[in-house]
Amino acid sequence: MKTLRVILGDQLSDNLATLRDCDKDDTILMAEVMDEASFVKHHKKKLVFVFSAMRHFAEHLRQQGYQVIYTTLDDPDNTHSIMAEVERHIAMLAPDQIVITSAGEYRLNQAIKIMQDKAWQDRLKTPVIYHEDDRYLSSHQMFADWAEGRKSLRMEYFYRDMRRHHKVLMDDDKPVGGDWNYDAENRAPPKQGLTPPPPTAHPPDAITKAVINMVDKHFPAHMGSTDGFFFAVTRPAALAVLDGFIQDRLPLFGTYQDAMLSDEPWMYHSHIGLYLNIGLLTPMECIRAAETAWHSGQAPLNAVEGFIRQILGWREYVRGIYWLRMPEYADANVLGATRDLPGFYWTAETKMKCLRISVQNTIDHAYAHHIQRLMVLGNFALLAGINPAQVNEWYLAVYADAYEWVELPNVSGMTLYADGGDLASKPYAASGAYINRMSDYCKGCAYKVKDKLGTEACPFNLLYWDFLMRNADTLSGNPRMGMPYRNLARMDDARKAQIAHDSKQFLDQLK
C-alpha cells in the first residue's frame, strides 16, 4: 500500500504518530509554505529556527532510509498552503492513503480535518488516517475528564494529579520533601554581581546559512535580524542545550527564576521551550533529567520542582485549557479592552526602561523570559487596556517558542485576564514596586518608581490604580482583589481624580 505521510513544521519527532509503522517505501511530505510563515509577522530568528529545524529533520529521516519529499519556500511549484501541497502530491504520487497527526493549533487543525470529510476523500479518491498527537503527557480527553464538573480549573490541582499519574517527584503517594510546591523559595530578587552562564550556542551550518539567506530575502520587514543566530536546529544539539541547563543553570534556576537584570536577558532559565514545542525534545526526558539532578544532589528541590512544574504542570495545563475552550477562547475580552497596541512593542522606543529592555531583548533574541513577558510587557498591556487580539498577535509573532496553543492561554488567561478568571484566579496586575523589587530596571529610568502622581511618576504606579478604578464593576467582587480595593476605597476623591487625569494624559500620548 502506497502511503503519503504528512509532517508539519512543529512535528519534528521520531516518535510522532505519523511515523509509526512507516515503511521505507512510504513517502514523507514536508513543506515550507507562506501561509504558515506569514499569517503573523514572525520574528526572523523564529523563521530561521523553524525552517532550518525542518530541513535538518528531513535530512535525518533520509539518513534513516526514508523517502522524503521536501518543498522549500523558494520552490517555483510551491502552492504555499499545507492543504494544497497535499493535494498536489496526491496528484503526483497517487497514494492509497494519507497519514497525518493533528496540528497543535486550532486554525491549522480545522484545515487538516477537511481531509477527513467524505467529499474531500471522494474527490481525491484518497482515504485519510488521522492520529491524535500523543507526544504530550495529558491527552485532550484526559484533561477534559479532569476538568469535568469542577467549578475552578486551577493549575495547582491539575499539576498534583499529573505528578501522581506520572510518578514524578513522588515518595509513594506523597510529594518528595513533603510539599507539592516550592514557589515561595523561587522569588529572590537579583543580587549584586550575579553572573549567569552564557546560553549554549550552536553556530549556523550550511543548511542554516541557506535558510538565513532565504529569510532575509523574503521577510525583510519582519522583527529582528538573522545576525547572531545560535539556536539548536537538531535533536542532538537540543539535547546539548538541555544538558547545559541541567549542569550550569538548574542549581540556581529556582532561586532566581523571577529575577531580571538589564544586561542578562537569559538569566538562569532553560531556553528549551522552543525545542519542546517543535518536537526536538520530549517533555518527559526533560522532567527526568531534572529529577535525576535532584536525586544525585546536583540541584536543590526548589529548583527542580519549579522547573518540572513549568513542564508537567503549566505547559500541559495551558494546552488543556486551549483545546477545552477553543474556538470561543480566542475572542475572550471580559474587561472590554480596546486600546491599540503601542508601536514601541515593535521598536523598543519608549522612555520606560523596563519596557525598552524587555522589547529590545525580544527584538534581539526572539526570546524574553516569563517574568519579562508576564510582569513587564503583559502587565503594561493589562493596565493600559490593550486589545487582547492585538496583544495575542504580537506574542505569537515575536517569540521563537510561540504557538497559539501555548501563547493564547498564557496571554488571554494569565496575562490579560480576558477570560474572566477561567485560568487565573485574579489579574496579574502590579505597580512599579514589583518591577523595582525584582530587577535593576528602575535605576536610570526617565520615570521615578517612588513617585505615585505627576508627570515623572512611574506609569505602572498610575495605571495600576486607574486599572482598578476602570474595572471595579468586574473585579471588586473577586476575593483575591479585596485588599487593593480596600486600599482604593481609602483614597479621597481628589487623589482618585488626579490618578485618572494623569493616567489618561499618559495613555493618550501612546502611539
C-alpha positions in Angstrom: 0.0 0.0 0.0 1.4 3.4 -1.1 1.2 5.8 1.8 1.8 9.5 1.9 2.8 10.7 5.4 2.5 14.4 6.1 4.7 16.0 8.8 4.0 19.6 9.9 6.6 22.1 11.0 6.2 21.6 14.7 6.2 17.8 14.5 9.9 17.1 14.3 9.9 14.0 16.4 10.9 10.4 15.7 8.1 9.2 18.0 5.4 11.2 16.1 2.3 9.1 15.4 2.6 9.8 11.7 5.9 7.8 11.5 4.7 4.7 13.4 4.7 1.7 11.1 6.3 3.8 8.4 7.6 1.6 5.6 10.7 2.6 3.7 8.5 2.5 0.6 6.2 5.2 2.0 6.7 8.8 1.1 7.1 11.5 3.8 5.9 15.0 2.8 7.2 18.2 4.4 6.7 21.7 3.1 7.6 25.3 3.9 4.6 27.4 3.0 4.0 31.1 3.0 0.5 30.6 4.6 2.2 29.5 7.8 5.2 31.7 7.6 3.3 35.0 7.2 -0.1 34.7 8.9 1.5 36.8 11.6 4.8 38.7 11.1 7.0 36.0 12.7 10.4 37.2 14.1 13.2 36.5 11.6 15.1 34.2 14.1 11.9 32.2 14.6 11.5 31.6 10.9 15.2 30.6 10.6 14.8 28.3 13.5 11.6 26.5 12.2 12.8 26.2 8.6 16.3 25.1 9.5 15.0 22.6 12.0 12.6 21.2 9.4 15.3 20.8 6.8 17.6 19.1 9.3 14.8 16.7 10.3 14.1 15.9 6.7 17.8 15.0 6.3 17.7 13.0 9.5 14.8 10.9 8.0 16.6 10.4 4.7 19.7 9.2 6.6 17.4 6.5 8.2 16.4 5.4 4.7 13.0 7.1 4.4 11.8 8.7 1.2 11.2 12.3 1.9 9.7 15.0 -0.4 10.6 18.4 0.9 9.2 21.6 -0.6 11.2 24.7 0.1 9.8 28.2 0.2 11.6 29.1 -3.0 10.4 26.1 -4.9 8.6 27.5 -8.0 5.9 24.8 -7.8 5.2 25.5 -4.1 1.4 26.3 -3.6 2.2 27.8 -0.2 -0.6 26.0 1.6 -0.3 22.8 3.5 -3.6 21.5 2.1 -2.7 22.5 -1.5 0.7 20.8 -1.1 -1.0 17.6 0.0 -3.4 17.8 -3.0 -0.5 18.5 -5.4 1.4 15.4 -4.2 -1.7 13.2 -4.3 -1.9 14.1 -7.9 1.8 13.3 -8.5 2.1 10.1 -6.4 -1.5 8.6 -6.4 -1.1 7.2 -2.9 -3.5 4.7 -1.5 -3.9 6.6 1.8 -2.7 9.7 3.7 -1.4 9.6 7.3 -1.3 12.8 9.3 -1.2 13.8 13.0 -3.4 16.5 14.4 -2.0 20.0 14.4 -1.2 21.9 17.6 -3.1 25.0 16.6 -6.9 25.1 16.2 -6.8 27.1 13.0 -4.5 24.6 11.2 -6.2 21.6 12.7 -9.5 22.7 11.3 -8.0 22.9 7.8 -6.5 19.4 8.2 -9.8 17.9 9.4 -11.2 18.9 6.0 -9.3 15.9 4.7 -11.5 13.6 6.8 -14.6 14.9 5.1 -16.2 12.3 2.7 -16.5 14.9 0.0 -12.7 15.6 0.1 -11.9 11.9 0.1 -14.3 11.1 -2.7 -12.9 14.0 -4.8 -9.3 12.9 -4.4 -10.0 9.2 -4.0 -7.7 9.0 -1.1 -8.7 8.0 2.4 -7.0 9.7 5.4 -5.8 8.2 8.6 -5.8 10.9 11.3 -3.9 10.5 14.5 -4.1 12.5 17.8 -0.8 13.9 18.8 0.3 11.8 21.8 3.7 13.4 22.4 2.2 15.3 25.3 1.7 14.0 28.9 -2.0 14.7 29.0 -4.4 13.9 26.2 -7.3 16.1 25.3 -9.6 13.5 26.8 -7.6 13.2 29.9 -7.7 16.9 30.5 -11.4 17.1 29.7 -12.1 14.3 32.2 -10.1 16.1 34.9 -12.0 19.4 34.2 -15.5 17.9 34.1 -17.7 19.0 37.0 -15.1 21.3 38.5 -16.1 24.9 39.4 -12.5 26.0 39.3 -9.8 24.7 36.9 -6.7 25.7 38.9 -3.4 24.5 37.6 -2.1 23.5 41.0 -4.6 20.7 41.4 -4.0 19.5 37.8 -0.3 19.5 38.5 -0.6 17.4 41.6 -2.7 14.8 39.7 -0.1 14.8 36.9 2.6 14.2 39.5 0.7 11.2 40.8 -0.2 9.9 37.4 3.4 10.0 36.0 5.1 9.3 39.4 7.3 12.4 39.2 9.0 13.6 42.4 6.8 11.3 44.4 7.6 9.2 47.6 4.9 6.6 47.3 1.7 8.7 47.3 3.3 11.8 48.8 5.4 14.5 47.2 9.1 14.3 48.0 10.2 16.8 50.6 6.6 17.0 52.0 5.3 19.9 49.8 3.9 20.0 46.3 5.1 23.4 45.5 8.3 25.4 46.5 7.3 28.6 44.7 7.8 30.6 47.9 11.6 29.8 47.6 11.7 30.9 44.0 11.2 34.7 44.2 14.6 36.1 45.1 15.5 39.4 43.6 18.8 39.7 41.7 21.8 40.3 43.9 24.8 42.4 43.1 27.4 40.6 40.9 25.0 37.9 39.7 26.6 36.5 36.5 24.6 33.7 34.9 26.5 31.5 32.4 26.0 32.2 28.7 23.5 30.2 26.8 24.6 27.1 24.9 25.2 28.2 21.4 25.3 26.4 18.1 26.8 28.3 15.1 24.9 28.0 11.9 25.9 25.2 9.5 25.5 25.3 5.7 21.8 24.4 5.9 21.1 27.1 8.4 23.1 29.7 6.4 21.0 28.9 3.4 17.8 29.4 5.4 19.2 32.7 6.8 19.7 34.0 3.3 16.1 32.9 2.3 14.6 34.6 5.3 16.5 37.8 4.7 15.2 37.8 1.1 11.6 37.1 1.8 10.9 38.6 5.2 12.8 41.9 5.3 10.1 43.8 7.2 9.7 41.3 10.0 11.0 41.9 13.5 14.6 41.4 14.4 17.7 40.3 12.5 19.1 36.9 11.5 22.5 38.0 12.7 23.9 36.1 15.6 21.5 33.1 15.2 22.7 30.3 17.5 19.7 28.2 18.3 19.9 24.4 18.1 18.2 23.0 15.0 18.8 19.3 15.5 17.8 16.9 18.3 21.4 16.2 19.4 22.0 19.9 19.6 18.8 20.4 21.6 19.9 17.7 24.0 23.1 19.6 24.5 21.1 22.7 25.4 19.1 20.6 27.9 22.3 19.1 29.4 23.9 22.6 29.6 20.9 23.8 31.6 20.9 20.9 34.0 24.7 21.3 34.6 25.1 25.0 34.7 21.8 26.8 35.3 19.4 24.5 37.1 21.0 24.8 40.6 20.1 28.5 40.7 17.1 28.5 38.4 14.6 28.2 41.2 16.0 30.9 43.4 16.3 33.5 40.5 13.6 32.4 38.1 11.7 35.6 38.6 14.7 38.0 38.7 15.6 40.4 35.9 18.8 42.2 35.1 19.4 44.8 32.4 22.4 43.1 30.9 21.3 39.5 31.4 18.5 38.5 29.0 18.9 34.8 29.6 19.4 34.6 33.4 19.2 31.0 34.7 16.3 29.9 32.5 16.5 26.7 30.4 15.8 28.2 26.9 14.3 24.9 25.8 10.7 25.9 25.2 11.3 26.3 21.5 12.7 22.8 21.3 9.9 21.2 23.2 7.3 23.0 21.2 8.8 22.0 17.8 9.4 18.4 18.9 13.2 18.2 19.2 12.9 17.4 22.9 10.3 15.4 24.7 8.7 16.7 27.9 9.4 13.5 30.0 13.1 13.4 29.1 13.4 17.0 30.4 11.5 16.1 33.6 13.5 13.0 34.3 16.8 14.8 33.7 15.9 17.4 36.3 14.6 14.7 38.7 17.9 12.8 38.3 19.8 16.0 39.1 17.9 16.3 42.4 18.4 12.6 43.3 22.1 13.0 42.7 22.4 16.1 44.8 23.3 18.2 41.7 20.4 20.7 42.2 18.1 21.6 45.1 14.5 20.6 45.3 13.1 24.1 44.9 14.8 24.5 41.5 13.9 21.0 40.3 10.3 21.2 41.4 9.9 24.7 39.9 11.3 23.6 36.5 9.2 20.4 36.5 6.1 22.4 37.4 6.6 24.5 34.3 6.5 21.4 32.0 4.4 18.8 33.7 2.1 21.4 35.2 1.8 24.7 33.3 2.7 23.5 29.8 0.2 20.6 29.9 -2.4 22.7 31.6 -2.5 25.6 29.1 -2.7 23.1 26.3 -5.6 21.5 28.0 -7.4 24.9 28.5 -6.7 25.8 24.9 -8.4 22.7 23.4 -11.2 22.7 26.0 -12.2 26.3 25.3 -11.5 26.9 21.6 -12.6 28.5 19.4 -14.5 30.9 21.7 -11.4 31.4 23.8 -9.7 33.4 21.1 -12.4 36.1 21.3 -12.4 36.5 25.1 -12.3 40.1 26.3 -14.1 40.2 29.6 -12.5 43.6 30.6 -13.5 45.2 27.3 -10.0 46.3 26.5 -9.9 48.2 23.2 -6.7 50.3 23.1 -4.4 49.7 20.2 -1.0 48.1 20.8 1.6 50.9 21.1 4.3 51.0 18.4 7.1 50.6 20.9 6.2 46.9 21.2 7.9 46.6 17.8 10.6 49.2 18.1 11.6 49.5 21.9 11.3 53.3 21.5 9.9 54.2 24.9 11.2 56.1 27.9 10.1 53.3 30.2 13.4 51.4 30.8 11.8 48.1 31.8 9.7 48.0 28.6 12.6 49.2 26.5 14.9 46.4 27.8 12.2 43.7 27.5 11.2 44.7 24.0 14.9 45.0 22.9 15.6 41.6 24.3 12.7 40.3 22.2 13.9 42.1 19.1 17.5 40.8 19.5 16.8 37.2 20.5 13.1 36.2 19.7 13.2 35.5 23.5 12.3 37.0 26.8 11.8 35.0 30.0 8.4 34.5 31.6 8.6 37.4 34.1 9.5 39.9 31.4 6.6 38.6 29.3 4.1 38.5 32.2 5.0 41.2 34.6 6.6 43.8 32.3 5.2 43.5 28.8 2.0 41.8 29.8 1.4 43.8 32.9 1.6 47.0 30.9 -0.8 45.7 28.3 -3.3 44.7 31.0 -3.1 48.0 32.9 -3.3 50.1 29.7 -6.3 48.2 28.5 -4.8 47.0 25.2 -7.0 44.9 22.9 -6.3 41.2 23.6 -6.4 40.3 19.9 -3.6 42.7 19.2 -1.6 41.5 22.2 -2.0 37.9 21.2 -0.9 38.5 17.7 2.3 40.3 19.0 3.2 37.5 21.3 2.6 34.9 18.7 4.7 36.7 16.2 7.8 37.7 18.2 8.9 34.6 20.2 10.6 31.6 18.8 8.7 29.3 21.2 5.2 30.7 20.4 2.4 28.6 19.0 -1.2 29.5 19.6 -1.9 26.6 21.9 0.6 27.8 24.4 0.5 31.5 23.7 -3.2 32.2 23.8 -4.0 30.9 27.3 -0.9 32.5 28.7 -1.8 35.9 27.2 -5.6 36.0 27.3 -5.9 34.0 30.5 -2.8 34.5 32.6 -1.6 37.9 31.4 -4.7 39.9 30.4 -7.5 38.2 32.5 -9.5 38.4 29.3 -11.2 35.1 30.1 -12.6 36.5 33.3 -10.7 34.1 35.6 -11.1 30.8 33.8 -7.4 30.3 34.0 -6.1 32.7 36.6 -7.8 33.4 40.0 -7.0 37.1 39.7 -5.4 39.6 37.3 -1.6 39.7 37.5 -1.7 43.5 37.9 1.2 45.2 39.7 2.6 48.6 40.2 6.2 49.7 39.6 7.2 48.4 43.1 7.2 44.8 41.8 9.5 45.5 38.9 11.8 47.6 41.2 12.0 44.7 43.6 12.7 42.0 41.0 15.1 43.9 38.7 17.6 46.7 38.3 15.4 48.2 35.6 14.2 51.2 37.6 17.8 52.6 38.0 18.3 55.3 35.5 14.8 55.2 34.1 13.3 58.5 33.0 10.4 57.9 35.4 10.6 57.7 39.2 9.3 54.5 40.6 8.8 56.1 44.1 6.5 58.8 42.7 2.8 57.9 42.7 1.4 61.0 40.9 2.6 63.6 38.4 4.3 63.5 35.0 7.5 61.9 36.4 5.8 59.1 38.3 6.3 55.6 37.1 3.4 54.9 34.7 2.9 51.5 36.3 2.0 53.3 39.5 -0.6 55.5 37.9 -2.0 52.8 35.6 -2.3 50.2 38.4 -4.9 52.3 40.4 -6.5 53.6 37.2 -6.9 49.9 36.1 -8.7 49.1 39.4 -11.0 52.1 39.1 -11.9 51.4 35.4 -12.6 47.7 36.1 -14.2 47.9 39.6 -17.6 46.6 38.4 -15.9 43.4 37.1 -13.1 42.9 39.7 -14.1 44.3 43.0 -16.1 41.2 43.9 -13.0 38.9 43.4 -11.9 37.7 46.8 -8.3 37.9 45.9 -8.7 41.6 45.0 -10.1 42.5 48.3 -7.0 44.2 49.7 -6.3 46.5 46.7 -9.9 47.6 46.5 -10.0 48.3 50.3 -6.9 50.4 49.8 -8.5 52.2 46.8 -11.6 52.9 48.9 -9.5 54.7 51.5 -8.2 57.2 48.8 -10.0 60.5 48.7 -11.8 61.7 45.6 -9.2 64.3 44.7 -6.5 61.7 44.6 -8.6 59.3 42.5 -9.3 62.2 40.1 -5.6 63.0 39.8 -4.8 59.4 39.1 -7.4 59.2 36.4 -6.2 62.5 34.9 -2.5 61.6 34.9 -3.2 58.1 33.5 -5.4 59.5 30.7 -2.7 62.0 29.8 -0.1 59.3 29.7 -2.2 56.8 27.7 -3.4 59.5 25.2 0.2 60.1 24.1 0.9 56.4 23.3 1.4 55.6 19.7 
